[in-house]
Amino acid sequence: MPDGKNNDKKENNETKNVGGRPPHYPDSEALQSKISDYFNQDLPQRTIGTDKNGNAIKVPVPTISGLAYYLGFESRQSFYDYEKREGFSYTVKRARLFIESEYEQQLQVGSTAGAIFALKNMGWFDKNQTDITTNGENVSIPPIEWVKNQNDSDAE
């Protein structure tokens, strides 16, 4: 019989289901194991060029969406939400960092548009600084002088 206190516990201190979907992974080790499986499988590959013999050079292309799908989540957001769960933050951050590093490496070779787009969605940004008026010379701005309007003195 509920007493209004600690309604999420049974008398023998086992946690009972208080609603909602149970977690996909009971602990970070189980999640890490499945993440490792994803990275070690035959991932989709991207051709980044050819070697000196004319053979295609292909690299695996892990993605956040692909990882989330492989892990059984219905969205990327559900995967990101695991980062907020106690004990899972490090595991999720490391997986995201690994994927980010793969995109970063793609910037070093071949066509980079897709990698740039993905990295921008991961928080990277372009920063351009353009000097269009001074050719690098310092600009001096004269001080502003405030002059009392003739009409202002009449209003006093």
C-alpha positions in Angstrom: 0.0 0.0 0.0 1.5 3.4 -1.0 2.3 5.7 1.8 3.1 8.8 -0.3 6.8 8.3 0.3 9.2 6.5 -2.0 6.5 5.2 -4.3 9.1 4.0 -6.8 10.5 1.3 -4.5 9.1 -2.1 -3.5 9.4 -3.2 0.1 12.5 -5.3 -0.7 14.2 -2.2 -2.1 14.0 -3.4 -5.7 13.1 -0.6 -8.2 9.8 -1.1 -9.8 8.9 0.2 -13.2 7.4 3.7 -12.7 6.4 4.1 -16.3 8.1 4.9 -19.6 10.3 2.7 -21.8 13.1 0.8 -20.0 16.6 1.9 -20.9 18.2 0.3 -24.0 21.4 -0.4 -22.0 21.7 -1.3 -18.4 25.2 0.1 -18.0 27.9 2.0 -19.9 29.8 -1.3 -20.5 26.9 -2.8 -22.4 26.6 0.4 -24.5 30.4 0.6 -25.1 30.4 -3.0 -26.3 27.6 -2.3 -28.8 29.4 0.9 -30.0 32.6 -1.0 -30.5 30.6 -3.6 -32.6 29.4 -0.7 -34.8 32.8 0.7 -35.4 34.3 -2.8 -36.1 31.6 -3.8 -38.6 31.7 -3.2 -42.3 30.7 0.4 -42.4 29.6 2.2 -45.6 32.7 3.4 -47.4 33.6 6.5 -49.3 36.1 6.6 -52.1 38.6 9.4 -51.5 40.9 8.9 -54.5 43.2 6.4 -56.1 46.5 5.0 -55.2 49.6 5.0 -57.5 48.3 1.8 -59.2 44.9 3.3 -59.9 43.1 1.3 -57.2 40.3 3.1 -55.3 41.2 4.3 -51.8 38.1 3.7 -49.6 37.6 4.8 -46.0 34.8 3.8 -43.6 32.3 6.5 -42.9 30.7 6.1 -39.5 27.9 8.5 -38.8 25.9 9.6 -35.7 22.7 8.5 -37.4 24.1 5.2 -38.4 25.4 4.6 -34.8 22.1 5.6 -33.3 20.2 3.2 -35.6 22.6 0.4 -34.9 22.2 0.9 -31.2 18.5 0.5 -31.5 17.5 4.2 -30.9 14.6 5.8 -32.9 16.5 9.1 -33.3 19.9 10.8 -32.9 18.3 12.7 -30.0 17.7 9.5 -28.1 21.4 8.7 -28.4 22.3 12.2 -27.3 19.9 11.9 -24.3 22.0 8.9 -23.1 24.8 11.4 -22.5 22.7 12.9 -19.7 22.2 9.6 -18.0 24.3 8.9 -15.0 27.4 6.8 -15.9 26.9 7.1 -19.7 28.3 10.6 -20.5 31.9 9.5 -21.1 30.9 6.6 -23.4 28.6 8.7 -25.6 31.1 11.6 -25.8 33.9 9.3 -26.8 31.8 7.7 -29.6 30.8 11.2 -30.9 34.5 12.3 -30.7 35.6 9.2 -32.7 33.0 10.0 -35.5 34.1 13.7 -35.4 37.7 12.7 -35.8 36.8 10.6 -38.9 35.2 13.6 -40.5 38.2 15.7 -39.5 40.5 13.3 -41.2 38.4 13.5 -44.4 39.3 17.2 -44.6 42.8 16.2 -45.4 42.0 14.3 -48.6 39.8 14.6 -51.7 36.3 16.0 -51.8 35.5 17.6 -48.4 32.1 19.2 -48.7 30.3 16.4 -46.9 32.8 16.3 -44.0 32.6 20.1 -43.7 28.8 20.0 -43.5 28.9 17.2 -40.9 31.5 19.1 -38.8 29.5 22.3 -38.9 26.6 20.3 -37.5 28.9 19.1 -34.7 29.7 22.6 -33.6 32.6 23.6 -36.0 32.3 26.9 -37.9 34.1 28.9 -40.5 35.6 32.2 -39.4 36.5 34.7 -42.0 38.1 38.0 -41.3 38.0 40.5 -44.2 39.4 44.0 -44.3 37.6 45.7 -47.1 38.3 49.4 -46.4 41.7 50.0 -44.8 44.3 47.8 -46.5 45.5 46.9 -43.0 46.0 50.5 -41.9 44.6 51.9 -38.7 41.5 53.9 -39.0 41.0 57.0 -36.9 37.5 58.1 -36.2 37.1 61.7 -35.3 35.2 62.3 -32.0 31.6 63.2 -32.1 30.8 66.7 -31.0 27.3 67.4 -29.6 25.9 70.8 -30.5 22.9 72.2 -28.8 20.2 73.0 -31.2 18.9 76.6 -31.2 15.3 75.3 -30.8 16.4 73.4 -27.7 17.3 76.6 -25.9 14.0 78.2 -26.8 12.1 75.3 -25.2 13.7 76.0 -21.8 
